[in-house]
Amino acid sequence: MLKIGLTGGIACGKTLVGEMFAGLGAHLVQADRIAHELMLPGRPVYNEVVRHFGREILNPNMTVNRTRLAEVAFGSEASHDSPTSPMKSEHAPLAARFEELNRIVHPAVIRAQEEWMEEIGRYDPHAIAMVEAALIIEAGAGKHFDRLIMVTCAGEQRVTRFAARQKIDFETARKEVARRMAAQLPDAEKIKAADFVIDNSGTLEHTREQVLTVWERLRSEA
């Protein structure tokens, strides 16, 4: 079995590329989906996140409001301005808050990914198991994979795509993308660590051609 990490910055098209690989036969799981499941009420990660970030991140039904959690972890203009915001606490430096969330979530997500890949390998020894995750390199999880694929795109495209996805205006999207990218390694650093790079700046067909090329390489290794 070949373990593949699929990574890239915000709104670069990781999910699109992952779906293309899945269509070719890769087993695919999204780290974000794993994290979502781990933060369901009653799970240990949920309890730790609520304990560290407060009940204000919860919806009325006690589930985690991921938008509010992101505002606290990444920071937002509203969170910086509000006198009652958790960002005002003595433990509130932005980088520290983001790292605090990562310390709670990342180890549990990595364990779940490992268990998922082991399960895939048990029933398909020649499988290509792919994990889509934004922070593989930042989390020190690269060693868990045989190959890393980096998806990238032009900066303006990243903002435009994020604005469309979140249904917000371009300027708001630009600020939010910049805020989140500040918590990630620059694309240039990720590219250095990657075995394959897929440039998603062009047409859908161009992206698909790159995916097919990488897929053939992976199949020959698997």
MOJO-V400272 format. One record per helix or strand of 3 or more residues. SS is the DSSP state (alpha for helix, beta for strand). FROM is the first residue (numbers start at 0). TO is the last residue. If there is no record, write none. Layout:
SS_FROM_TO, SS_FROM_TO
This chain:
beta_1_7, alpha_13_23, beta_26_29, alpha_30_37, alpha_43_52, alpha_54_56, alpha_65_73, alpha_76_80, alpha_85_87, alpha_93_122, beta_127_131, alpha_141_143, beta_146_151, alpha_154_165, alpha_169_180, alpha_186_192, beta_195_198, alpha_203_220
